[in-house]
Amino acid sequence: MAAGLLAFVLYIDHSAAAHKAIPASYPPIYGAYQPSFSGWGYFAVAGALIAAGAVFSLARAKQHRAMWVIPIAIAIVFAFGTSLAMVNGNPNEFVSPLKRTTAHYGDYQADVRLVRQLGVRTFVKEFPQILKQRDRLIAAHSRTHPPGTEVLLSVLRSWFPKHLIPRALFIAFFSCLLMIPTWFIARALAGERAALIAVSLLAVAPAPGVYVFLNLDAFHATLLAGSAALLTWGLTKKDSHWAIMLAGGLLLGFTSFFSYQITFIAGFAVLYAFFARPWREAVKLLAIAGVGGLLALGILRLAIGFNFLACFNAARHVAPRLKRVHSYWLFGDPAAWLIFAGLPIAALGVRELLTKRPAWLWTFLAPLVLADLTTLFLGETERVGQFAAPFLAAAAGAALVRWEKESGRDRPGVIAALVLLTAAQAIVLEALFWTVW
């Protein structure tokens, strides 16, 4: 896996089309090659060692209670993400998304001024028209996403008017909560020990670790994976209550305020339902989830004037079209997901995909591949595709558990070693690249 991904990066580096319109030194890694490792970086090394030790202790246990594993995983990803932000010795990394307000590198924060000027309801209600008005919005991401992130940042500015660090800590901590849906996705699909392995590896993976303080897509990933976890649980567990599917639909509907990638989660649910349940049950459960989604959209429309379809249609027409050739995106997107998922997750997850062909993994990846084929969502790189990481991690956990059973005993040492390898890759990537946006 490492050799294949490295070969792809080196080969695509000579493609002029891959570099067009994107400030990336080595596509598909989205960042500028600027090697830098400060003394602060040794905190990341220490964090990796502590994480491996904690995982070794957890993996030796015969039972893995969520009430213990999940808080530890959240603490690991938060501490490790914090240490990664210091690898280059630049304290501004902690608040960099909140300081990008210039036209060239502007991110969501650059358009909070418009929310404050118009008020939340007016900004949200008029968002489709604002998108069509040239130069009204500064940030490219404001034109490619719904208005929820700008509203969130405006609310955080109201809560913490004088300091950026509390706002950054709130965003980062919420991003770390990705471990919760990861546990429940992996447990529902592959069992409790696979869930332990999944959260252990993902807690130190390049994504989300590199991005918890750097990119708002880590925040979106928690919401997207949360709705996916509820829908997965509702479809997989035979005794699951209809309320779980309703809650999954509700969360997916509310997540539409932040990300158009809800279409991937909805596509997965529709496809997987007919593998997991008889068709009558599948239709019934999907209908319940659909009611939840429509209810959430209705609440958003009445409360703040949010019109998902109008925003989506407007975004499709005004989003900047990148100049990379289609074949690059077709192969570059999966390569980016695998690189930032971490080599153990990538290798074991792909092995599970190709050898066991689990329906849940194929049906999750199908909408992502379709988006690449149709060019509907060009650019689903390692940042935007973070919501896919819990499913890849679950597949890796399932593969490792199967190997343990075939070998006749648990392998906590191997799991801890894979955690170290994953963390080392995250540290190297952060040390080598300045990850723009």
Summary of the structure (lengths in Angstrom):
residues: 437
radius of gyration: 20.8
end to end distance: 26.4
largest distance: 64.4
contacts: 1603
relative contact order: 0.16
helix: 73%
strand: 1%
